[in-house]
Amino acid sequence: MNGWRLYADAGNTALKWAAWAGACWVAEGRMEIDAPQAAWRELGAVLAMAGLDADECEGVALVCSRPSQAEASERALTAATGMPVRLMGRDMCSDTPVSYHDPSEIGQDRLAAAEAALNLVGPPVVVVAVGTCITAQALDAQGTLVGGAIAPGLEAQAAGIAIAVPHLREPLAEAMELLRSGETPPEIGRTTVENLALGLAGSLVGTVQALIGMMHAAVGEATVIATGGDAAPAARLGAEFDRVEPLLVLEGLRSVDEQARGG
């Protein structure tokens, strides 16, 4: 495939990537990044299987929510594609205005998601990312990111329970599998696994809805866009989103990259 670009989002626990060619996304994937070098070697193999020749890669852009991982991620991306990496926040920046007391505190992944949301639906808009953490951010009618909130997501909640109550680790794993399987949890739990699944589901949906309410209080009624690995399960379990966009952060990264390149 001629003339493709790779966009990558190195999050807290997973690497999300997608390849852009022509005017659309042509391949995408997700992998755990507990061992970064192994993950990036796997990426090289996956790209080849998707028919994406490294010799035809025209550029690579990265957004990283954990600055400590940026250098290793860049090295590995370059190894997979042979291209230097453009890092959001260093080599290119979003021009979305931010009302933080210190705008440098906001994560680049959150800025990328905000950029994409503004492009997709315009302001005002609320962006909810449902992953290891649940983040929400509100953009007002002028397109200014006025602020947001961070809460624990499913992974963080389960990890907390596992630390505090070690004997629940095994049923916790089953409960998480149940929540992400697409099955509907029972109305009431009659096993430890079902109890945990219902508790986690209630906490997930309740947290998401509470954060959305806070964002609406800040900017008024606004379209709610969700993204992140657990956005679809949250919606299935009852969270109220107007739309779910799995590639929201990468779409924003692509937009910022194109603007910086004059595309």
N, C-alpha and C positions, 0 to 999 in steps of 0.2 A: 504494500500500500504506500503510495507516494505522499510526501508532505504531511506528516502527522506531528502533533505536539502532545507531550505528556504533562498532565497536571496531577499533583499528589498532595494529600492532606495527611500529615503525620499527627495523629491525635494521641490521647492518653494511653490507649491500649491497642489501637489498630491503625493500619495504613489503608487509606482509601485512595484509589487512583482511577483515572479515566483518560482515554486517548481521544483527541479531537482531530478530525480530518475533514476537509471541505467545510461543511457548515453544520456538523453534528458530531455527537459522541459516537464512537465506533466500537469501543470496548471499555469495560470497567471492571473493577474488582476490589476486594477487601482481604486483608490478611493481618494476622496478629503480629505485633512487633516486639514481643518479649526479647527476641534475639534479632536485632536490627539487620546484621549482615546476612543472616540466613533468609530473612524476609525479602531483602532486596535481590538476593540470588534467585529466589523463587519468582520474583517479579520479572526478571530477565527472561526466565523460561516461559512464563505466562504470556508476556508480550510476543515472544516468538511464535507461540502456539496460536495467538490471535492474528498472525500474519503481519505483525508490525516489525518491520526490519529496522534495526537500530541505525543502519546507515542512512535511512530515510527520515529519521527523527530530526525535526527542525528546531526543537527547543524543549526545555523542561522547566517547569515552574513548581515551586513548593511553598506550602503554608504549613507552619509547624506550631502547635499549641504548647509544646514543651521546648523552650529554647535550648535546653541541655541536649536535646536530640538532633538539633538542626545540623551540626557539623557531620555527624555520622550519617544522617539521612542524605545530605548532599553528596558525600563520597560514594555512597552506595547507588544513588540515582545516576550519577555520572558513570559508575561502573556498568550499570545496566544499559545505558543508552549511548555512552561515549560523548555526551553533551555536558557543558557547564550548566549549573543550576541557578535559576533566578529565584531568590528568596523574597517572599512578600514581607515588607517591613524594612528591608535593607536595599534591595535592588529596584523595588517598585512599591508604591504606597497607594492605598485607597484615599480618595478625596472626599469620602463621606464625613461631614462635620460631626464632631463628638463633643458632648457636654460634660464629660467626666472632669472632675477637678484636676486630674492628671491624665490626659488622653493617652499617654504612653502605657498606662496600665492595662488597657483593653487588649485582649488576645487578637492576633491577626486573623485567626480562623473566624472569630465573631465578626470582625470587620468584613471579611470576605462574604459571609452569609448575609450581612446587612446590605452589601453592595448588590448581591444577586437578587435579594428580595425587592429592593427599590427598582431594579430593572424589570422584574417580572410583573409586579402589581402596582408599583408606585407607592408613595406615602399617603396616609400613615399606615404603618405595618408593624406587626409584632412577629418576631422570629423566635422560635423555640427549638433548641437543639437537644434531642433526647439521646444521650449516650451514657458514658461512665458517670458524668455529671449531667444535670439538666440545667441548661442556661436559657434565659429569656432576655430579650432586649426589645426596647420600644423605640421606634422612629416616628417622629411627629409629622405633621402635615407639611412641614418645610423640608423633610428628609434628614433632619438632625437626629443622630442617635443620642437620645436624652439620658439613657441609663438602662440598667438591667438587674438581673438577679442570678445567683448560682445556688443550686441545691443538689443533693446526692441523687444519682440515677439508680437504676436497678443494680448495676454492678457494684456501685459504692455501698448501697444499702445491704446487699447480700454479703459483701466483704465485712461490713460492720457487724452483722449478726454472727458471721462465722468466727470473728475474733472474740466477740463477747460471750457467745454460747457455742463452744467448739463441737459439742456433740450433735449440733444441727447441720454440720457441714455437708454430710451426705444427702439428707433430704433437701437441703437448700439447692444443691446441684440439680436434683430432679425437679424441684419447683421452678427453677429458672428455665429448664428445658421445656417444661409444660407451658410456661407463659410465652415462649418464643416459637412454639410448635404450630401455632395457628388454631389449636383446640380451644374451646370455650371452657374456662374453669367452672367448676360446680358452683351452685348458688351458696352452698355452705360447705366448709371443710370437714371431712370425716376421717381424714388421715393427716399425719404430720405434714406430708408433702402438700396436700390440698390446703391445709391451714396456712402454710408458708406462701403458697402461690397466691391465695386470696389476699393475704396481708400485703405482700409485695405489690400486687395489682392495685389494691386500694391506695397504697402509698404513692405509687407511680402516678395514677390518674389524679389523685387528690393534689399532689404537688404540682403537676402540670397545670391543672385548672386554677390553683391558687396563684401561680406565677402569671398566668394569662390575665387574671383579674387585676393583679397589681399593675401590669403593663397597660391595661385599658384605663385604669385609674389615672395613669400618668399622661396618656395621649388621647384618650377617648376611644370610641369604637374604631377598630382597625382590622384589616385582614390579618389572619393568623396563619403563618407558614411554618411548618415543622420539618425538621430534618434530623439526621442521626440514626444510628443503628437500631434504636428502640422506638423510633417514631411510629412505624407501622404497628407494632404490638400495642403501643399506647393508644393509638386511634381505634384499634380493634376492641380494646378493653373499655373504651368510653371517653377518651380525651377528645375535646372538641377543636379540631383544626379545620380551617377552610381548605387547605391543601397540604399535601406531603410531597416534599421535593428531596429525594435521596441525594442528589448531586448538588445541592444548594451551595455548599462551601466551594466546591470545585468550579461551579459556574461563576461564582464571584471572583475566584482566583483567575479564571480565564479572562473575565472582563477587565480586571485590573491589569493583567499582563498585556492584553491587547491595547488598552489605553496607553500604557507606558511605551509600547512599541509603535504607537501611532497607527494601530490597526483599526 
